[in-house]
């Protein structure tokens, strides 16, 4: 049996890579260690329902803050990914078979936590014919049944090796927000996201809007991987051309010495500049800070996103 706590077994595809130095983090991205009553209660509910969270698997720096408030991002379809992105701390390998009872357990946890807004993500499942699209749809429907007033945000894989129709399966389940991250600028894809295709991911987001314009679309990138500011602004233009509503930009943090090196720590002032530029390009919502992650403050951001659309349509 693999022990996913051992780095060589968690990331066999990275074991041969030379170590990259991990620079000291600047003061603006240091966070408190997780703990407290709220954190413990969220942890207990996740364990009781045998659920995986991206908060833990990806080593998110915001886990203490979010879990203390009862917010956790569910990660469905197992904890082993079929991709080996050089930035990511999710385990890589051959995943287990899908758990048919998982959608119900996610729905139970959402109800138990009393969430007004839930984020559901997954590993990549290139081993499945539909990439896990039907499993996503079942999970959305299960949450809707148990918690009809909860808004649902999904963060999906790219469904690169699937028939185009599988996206319709997910969209027809009517999530409130469809998120798919571009992760980085196109020039770094071979190095950072070798199993993915930049323009395929862009087109995926565009097709969601074509299939159901009422669904909010969202995408994010990391900075500090070696990109330049003009490249980031080109990604913004590409996203707007695909009618993406919500942009997130956060600092890349290196999980282990075997992962992609941190090129530099982007300053809060530069993040502010990116935010200003993105709003100028027409995004309804922008979150650009060193600690921004896809689901960080997602519930509050959704409320602002909906208000921004209403204002644009003159419904405010």
Beta strands, then each sheet from edge to edge (+ up, - down):
strand 1: 52-53
strand 2: 74-76
strand 3: 80-81
strand 4: 91-92
strand 5: 117-122
strand 6: 151-155
strand 7: 177-179
strand 8: 216-223
strand 9: 246-251
strand 10: 285-288
sheet 1: 1+ 2- 5- 6- 7- 8- 9- 10-
sheet 2: 3+ 4+
end
